[in-house]
């Protein structure tokens, strides 16, 4: 399946969930896209509820179905709660952390930065958005990209960062301190429904 490159707002409205995590994508029109987006439907089936939950998370992190399932299977082999491990793996992706740091205002923009080779991990260029960052790793930008207006504007709009990232404003670099706790991640996600979906 090819990666979706259309309007993010449409995807958010389809699953009635802010995939941009700012609420703006569903604030104006809190109903599904299309001619019948605000029509009433019958009670959704369990399968429909599980599928919607999966799509919410997949759209939020911007993964293809294949990438999503591969990460899910990887989480299954880890110790601990399957669903929580899955969310931690998604959160530890390089493109997501570039977004969390504030180098980009969207995950899509962060992915593009990584693809173009503008992001460094421990001083070395990494151009793989799915790269799994480990606690203790340092994420920074190429020297000539630190003065990029888009990056500076994005950093200026950051109000509060997640606590598992430490940011050094002078060096313009961040340290991935630790894996996030479940309560620090999106509370509107029910990861157990995703586990149920793949366990059918």
N, C-alpha and C positions, 0 to 999 in steps of 0.2 A: 504494500500500500504506500503510495506517495505521501509525502508530508503535506499537510494542509497549509496553504498560504493565503487563504481568503480572509475575510473580516473576522477578527477575534470576537467582536461583540455578538455576531450571529451564533457562534459556537457556545458562548456563555448563555445566551437566551435559550438555546436548544435544551440545555440541561438545567436551566434556572439556577445558575451558580456563577459567581464572579471568578472566572478563570484568571483574571488579571489581579485578583485579590484586593481591588480598591473599590468595588461596588459600582463604579461608573458604567460598566458594561451592561448592567441590568437595571440601573436606576430609572432611566427614562421610559423604557418599555419592558416591564417585568413579565413578559410572556413570550412564548415561542416565536420564532421567525416565520415568515410566510403569510399567506392569505388567511389561514385558519389558525394562526399562532395563539390567539386568545380564546379559541373555542373550547368548550368544556369537553372533557373526555371521561370515559368510565374509570373505574378503579384500576390502577396499574397492577400488573401481575408481579410476583416475586422476581421473576426473571427480568422484567422491565426495570424494576427498582435497582437490582444488582448491576445491570448493564449501564444504567444512567450514572451510578456511582463510579463505575470504572471509567466511563467517558469523562466525567468531571475531572478526575485526577489526570487522565491522559491528555486532555485538552489543556489543563493548567500547566503541566510540565512540557507540553509540546512534543510528545513522543509519537512515533508510529506504533501501530499495533504490535509489530514484531519486536521493537525495542522494549515496549512496555512489558510484554510477556517474558522476554528474556530477563529483565530485571526482577520480575516477580518470581521466576524460577530460581534466580540467584539468591533471593531473600529466603526462600524455602530451605536452603542448605545451611543457613546461619542459625546460631543458637539464639533463643529468645522467641518473642511473639512474631509470627510470620508477617502479619499486616504492618506492625510497627517497624520491623526491619525493612520492609519494602519501602515505606515512606522515607526512612533514613537514607536508603540508597538513592532514591530520587533526589532528596535534598542535598546529597553529597556530590551530585553531578557538577562538573566544572561550570557549565553554562548557567545552572541555577545559582551557584555561589557568586558568579560574576554579577548576576542580577541582584542577589541579596546584598552584596557589598555596596552596590549603587553605581557601578561603572556603566550600567545600562538601565534604562527605565522599564524595559520589558525583557522577558526571557528570549523572545525572538531576536531582539537586538543583541543580547548577550551571546546567543548562539552564533550570530554572524561575526561578532568580534573574535570569538574563539576560532571559527573556521578560517578567518583571514590571518590568523597567526599573531594577533595583537595582544594575547594574554600569555603570561609567564607563570609557571608553577615552580617554586624553588629556584627561580632564575633561569629556567629553561622553557623554551617555547613549546606550548602544547596546543595543537589545533584540532583536538577531538572533543566535541561538546560533551560526550558521555563519559569522559575521563573521570574516574572515581577519586576525588580528593580525599586524602587521609588527614585525620586530626594532626595538627602540627605543621601542615603544609602552608607555605606562604604564596599568596596569589597577588600578582602585580601586573602592570601593563608595560609594553615596550616604551622606552624613553620618549620617542617622538610622538607617542599617542597620549602622553600624560597632559598635553596642552590642547587636546582635541575639545572643541566647543561642546559637542554633544555629550561627551563624558563629563566635562565640568558642570554643565547644566544639570545632568542627571544626579551628580554628587550633591549639588546645591539643593536639590529637592528632597534629599533624604532627611526624614525627621527622626527616625529611630531605627537602628539596626538590630537584628536578632542577636541574642546574647552569646551564641556559639561562634560568633565572628568578632575578632578584635581588629579594628581599623586604625592604621597610623596615617594621620592626615599629612604629615610632613613628607613621609616616604611614598605616600599614595600606594600603600600595600596593605593587605589584610591577612590575618592568620586564622585558619580554620581550627579553632581551639578544641572542639569536641563534637561528638555526634549529638544531634538535638534530642531533647526529651520529647515524649509524645505531646505533652501539654503545650509545648512551644510551637507545634505545627498547627496547621489549619483545623480549627475545631468543627468546621462544617463538613468534614470528610469522615465517612464511616468506612474505614478500611476493611472491617470484617465482612462487609457486603462484597468487596472485591475478592476476598478469599473464597467466599461462598460461590461467586460467579465462576471462578476458575476450578472450583471443586465439583462442579456439576457432573 
